[in-house]
Amino acid sequence: MSRRTLSAALALTCAFLLAGCGGEDLAGTTPVGPPNTRGESVAPTGGSPFWVDPDSDAARQVRQYEAQGRTEDAKLLKRIAERPVADWPAGDDPVPEITKAVRGAAADRRTVVFVAYNIPHRDCGLYSAGGAHDAQAYRNWMDSFASAIGDAPAIVVLEPDAVPHIVDGCTPGQYHDERYQLLSEAIDRLKRQPRTRVYLDAGNPAWIDDPGKLVEPLRRAGIARADGFSLNVSNFQTNDAVKGFGARLSGMLDGVHFTVDTSRNGDGPLPGDRKEAWCNPPGRALGVPPTDRTGDELIDAYLWIKRPGDSDGPCRGGPAAGTWWPDYALGLARRAKT
């Protein structure tokens, strides 16, 4: 089984940095980050080795607020703009976006985090419907995706919701075999890149409440050849709930590691059994900043996979899924505890 422990991942990054890493402190040298709006260095917070995009939606919004004299709002939004978030390459050609991110991360000597989200019949035709129009188109897209990463240090979260939507029956049965095959092939293709770690998405504990239901689907999708699975992508479950669920699932998969999306779970999920609790819920907060210092041997990293401030879809007054929504972003930042 090809799984890298956190120590191996740190060793890879240390080699990339060409600097000695004393013990488990990845930031053994002064961190180098992208310039902020004042031309200063922005070092990733919390010991994070991940790349901060200086031209993200949040960073551009900070510059706009500063130009408008909204200094307090700008300061709040830096809680997002100055932290690393995942890049979701969109469209039929992912190469330009990936190339830009890889170059930026290399200049800053950081690891870039990507989400591969283009599986055919994506999201069961709901708010994030779309994806490649057939299996061969997906294979071509994934080959371009992986090739564009090259030998850069990267983490790829593979196809959020794809396996859970098989488990919950949302994806029609006639597509299941093809999906398993495409996910398995995608893992193999991505793992041909020497410094790419792959985490196959496994949903969240509020969605598939019995981890045993995920075991065989994850195995069929090739989890044994990935570096682990990802949990809580674009959701709000607490770290404690996710850690417990992940540990149980890991135990059923021979100890495979996992990552946790903490982008918006600072106040947990929306209380009560409310309709579309996953979709732009009010009163939520940023969670633990991205880091690989998790204090848990099974959790390789806390990541901001969902880009905080991007809408979940046209619910509760939000714009289309994936569209930057500055008012929502400000609310997440304002309520953040870290």
N, C-alpha and C positions, 0 to 999 in steps of 0.2 A: 504494500500500500504506500502510495507516494504522498506523505504528509510531512510538511516541515513544521517543526516546533517553533515557538517564538524565539528561542535562542538561535536557531538556524537562520531565521528571518533577520534577526539583528546582525548576525555575522555577515550575511549578504550585504546588508545596507552599509555596514562598517567598511566592507571591502570597497563598495562603491564610493564611499566618502574618502577613501585613501587616507584614513586617519585612525589612530589607535583608539579602541573603545574600551575604556576601563570598566570592567565588571559589566553590569547590565544597563549602564547609562548610555543610551544611544547618542545623546548630545554631549559627547565627550569634548568636543571643541565648540567654540562659540557658534551658535546657530546662524545660518545665513538665510535670509528670507527675501521675498520680493519687496520692492519699494512701496511705501504707502503714499498717501496723497501729499505728504510733505517731503517726499524724496528720501525718507529714512528707511532703515531696514525693518521689516516686519518678521520677527522670529515666531514660528509656530508655538502656540502655548502648550503648557502641560507636558513638555518633553516630546511633542509630536514630531515624527520624522516625515510628515506628509506635506505635500506642496500646497501652498496658498496661491490661488489665482488672483493676481493684482487687478484683473479686468473683469471680475465677476459682476453679476447684477448688483450684488450687495455693495461692492466697492464703487461701482459707478453711482449707486444711489447715495453713498456717503459723500462723494464729490459734489453731487447735485445739492444735497442738503447743506453742505458747507457753503456753496455758492449762494444759496438762498438765505444764509444766516441762521439756519436751523441747527445750531451747534449742539444742542442737547440730543436731538434726534440722530445727528451724525455720530455722536459719541456712543449712543446706544447701539447703533447699527454696526459699529466696528466689532461688536461681539460676534457678528457673523462674518463681516468682511475680512477680518484679520485671522480667521481660522480656516483650516482646510476642509473643503467639501468635495464630494465626488463629482466627476464629470460624466455626463450622460450623452455620448455622441449620438446625434440625431441624423435622420435622413438616410438616403441610399448609399451615401459615400461618407464613412466615418473618418477617413484618413486625414483631411485637413484639421479637424478639431483635435484628433488624437496627437497629430504631429506638433501642433501648437503647444498642447499641454506637456508633452514629453520634453520639448525643448525648454519650456519654462522651468520644469522640474529639474532638468539636468543643470541649468544655469544656477539654480538655487541649491543643488545637491540634495534633492528630496525625492521621495517616492510619490508617484502619482496614483490616484485612486479613480478607477473607471467603473461604470455600470454598463454591461452589455444588455440591451433591452430592445430586442428586435425579433423575437420568436414569432413565427406565423400564428395567426389567430390570438394575438396578444390581448390580455385583459378581458377575454370573453365578449368583446364588442362593447365594453363599458367606456368610462371616461378617457381611458388611455388606450383605446382600441387602435389597431394598426399592426405594424410589424412587417417583416418580409412577406412578399406575396406568395412564395412557395418555398419548398425545402432547398432547392438549388440556389435560389436567391439568398437564402439565409447562409448557406455554406460559403458562398462567394463573399458575402458581407463579413462573416466571421474571419475569413482568411485575410481580408483587407484590414480588419480591426487588429488582429494579432500581428500582422506584418508591420503595421504602423507603430506598434509598441517597440518592436525591435528588442534590443538587449537592455532597455531601460528598466530600473526597478519599478514594479507596478503591482497593484492589487486590482483584480477584476471581480466584481460581484456579478454573478452570472444569472441573468433572467429572473428578476423579481417576479414572484407570483406563479411562475410557469409550472413548478411542481405542485404547490398547494392547490392550484386551480384544477389539476388532475385529481387530486385527492378529494376535493369538495364537490366534484362532479360538474363544475362550471364549464370546463372545457369538454366539448362533446367527445364521446368515446372513440369515434373514428379518427381522431387526431392524436390519440395517446401514444401509439407505437412510434409514429413519426417524431413526436416531441421528445420522447425518451432518446431516440437515435440521434436527433440533432443536438440535444444537450450533451450527450456522451461524446459526440464528435467535437463539439465546441470545447469541452474540457481538454481533449487530446490536442486540439489545435493550439489553444492558448498555452498549454504546458510545454509546447515546443520553444517558447520564448524563455530564455535562460533565467530571467529574474522576475517572471510573472507568477504571482500567487493567485489562485482561483478559488472563490467561495460560492458554492451553488446555493441559491436562495431556498429557504425552508419555511418562510412565512413567519408567524408569530403565535404565541400561546393563546391569544384570544380568538384566533381563527381556526387553527387545527389544534384543539385542546389536548388530544391524545398523541404524544410524539410517536407512539408505535405505528400510527397510520402512515407516517412519513418514511419509515425505514426502508421498506421494499421499493417504493417509488424513487427515493434518493439513490439506492443501490442500482436500480435499472438505469438511472440517469448518469451514472458514472462517478458517484461520490468517492469511491475508493481511489480514483486517480486525481482527485482535486486536493486542495490543501485544507478543505473544510466546508462548512455551510455558513450561511448568513442568516441572521434573525432580526426581526423587528423593522425591516426596511419600510420606510414611509409610515411607520406606525408609532404608537405612543405608550406601549407597555413598559412598565417600570423595569429598571435593571435587575432587581431582585427576581421578578417574575420571569424575565427572559433567561437569567442565569440558571434558575432552577430547571426550566424547560430544556434549555440547551444541554445542561449536564445529563439529564435523563436521556435525551436523544443521542448524545455523544456515547453514553454507556451502551446503547443498542447498536452503535456503529463502530465498535472497537476503539473508542477513545478519540475519534476525530475531533479536531478543534473547530472553533467558530468565531465569527465576528458579530458585533451588536451595533445596530444603528441607534445612536443616542441623540440624533439631531433635534428631536422635538419632544422627548419624553421626560423633561425635567419636572413636570407636575403629573406625570402619568396620563392614563386615558381619561376621556370625558366621563364623568360620573353618571351612573344610571344607564339603563338600556335605551339609549336614544338612537333614533334613526340616523344612519350613516355617521356613526360616531368616529369613523376613520377619516371623514372628509371635511377638512378645514374646521375642526372642532375649536370652539372659542376657549379662551382662558388657558391655553397650553404654554409651555416654556421650553427654551433650549435646554438640552441635557448636558451630560459630561462632555467636555471638549474632546476632540479626536486625539487619541494617544494609543501607543502600543504598550504602555505601562498599566496593565489592567489589574494586577494583583491576583489574577486567576490563571492557573496554568492551562486551562482549556480555552480561555478567551484570548485570541491573538491580538485583537484591537477593538477599541470603541471607535466607530467611524460616524461621520455625518454623511450618510448615503443619500437620503432625501435632502435636497438643497433647501435649507430653512428659508421660508419666504416664497417658495414656489407653490402655487395652488395645487390642491388635490383634484380639482375639477369644479364645474359650475354649480356648486352647492354653497349655501350660507353666504351668498353674495360674491363668491369667488369667480375669477376668470377661468379660462380653459385650463385643463390639467397641464402642469409644467410651466405655466406663465408666472413671471415674477409679480408678486403682490406686496408692495412695500408696507402697507398698513398692517398686514398680517405678520410680516417680518418684524416690524417694530414691536408688536405685542409679544412675540416670542422672546425678543431680546430684553424687553422691559421686565419680564417676569423671571428671567434667568437668575439662578442662584450662584453661578460660577462665571 
